[in-house]
Amino acid sequence: MNADIALLDSRYSWTRLAISLAIAMVGNVGMWSIIVVMPAIQAEFGVDRAAASLPYTLTMVGFALGNMAIGRVVDRFGVTTALIGAALLIAAATGAAALSPSVLVLSGLQLLIGFGTAASFGPLIADISLWFLKRRGIAVAITASGNYLSGAIWPVILAGILAGQGWRAVYLVLAVVTLATVIPLALFLRRRVPLAARAHADSLSAARAGTTGLSPRMLAILLGIAGVGCCVAMSMPQVHIVSYCVDLGYGPAVGSQMLSLMLLGGVGSRLVSGLLADRLGGVRTLLIGSALQGLALMLYLPSDGLTSLYIVSLIFGLAQGGIVPSYAVIVREYMPSAEAGRRVGFVLMTTIVGMALGGWMSGWIYDVTGSYHMAFLNGIAWNGLNIGIMVLILLRTRPRSAVPA
């Protein structure tokens, strides 16, 4: 039994983490590719900005549903089965998307792409959280960083393909890359956590949960509402930065570079937040990130010059990157491992709902007002909702806190 418990935070755990990161860097590309090709889709099909945002919105709807549904698959059958099935789905839907005759058809296929992409986010995070105890925060942060590394690396690569061969070629390349990388890597993750190690981690989670005064269901509901609020705010720069740069006359290549810079900053933020979560706990870490995100959003309001936009995009990435992984850390700090996939999937699903809602809402506000100024203000207001909820949770839990984070 001691040997099984010692497997947590072991060399094998770190090796598994490295493989999970590699999978996440490829498996998450489906949610970023649509942002890069959005202006080209709008031009080809002759639709307005809100309609051009629809494929992204449905991508995030599929991503949200996939985090919940695939999380249950991971709890029951393991992460390898989930990842292989998801890779097959992504490749089929991406290949078909390259032949799309309309925005409506493309949007439907992006729903499937988003669903499959989810396997490389919440379910993968839930799986790696089972293999760590003392370093769970940084392990979750590293795995979640795969999403941002994907967004930092792939838009630059895809922008070159887009410029030379068009957006349909982008989809064909992604179909091949997904099959060739995700399935072989997933086979290395077949090992399951020993029961003794899970029981040890669960005993600590149960003791911590008893100090809060909140039921697991109520905590999940509060985290879900906060997740929507933070990610409506987060989506404004992430989803529309390329289109914003096109409007300002800087072009899609510059917008893609800003997106990559933003997400590279997010990687750094996630790693720092993971280290903080291991010391301060998930709730305090999330509150810090949310407050910084609100401040960064305010900096976008007076910024429309090229240099200032690069700087503010980096600041935004550094501010908000650690927010979403903190939700997963909180879930694992207070809830049992047998429900990790389902609980993490639910809370991360709500953050993705916020991204989907915010992506569409910002496009709609742009169509109504003719600029993104009000869209940034809308994001700031939603971020305030998130901060309020996290303050409420902190005030309820801090007086009872008896278990170290």
Salt bridges, closest charged atoms under 4 A:
GLU44 OE2 - ARG168 NH2 2.69
ASP127 OD2 - ARG16 NE 3.17
ASP247 OD1 - ARG49 NH2 3.20
GLU339 OE2 - ARG342 NH2 3.55
GLU339 OE1 - ARG343 NE 3.04
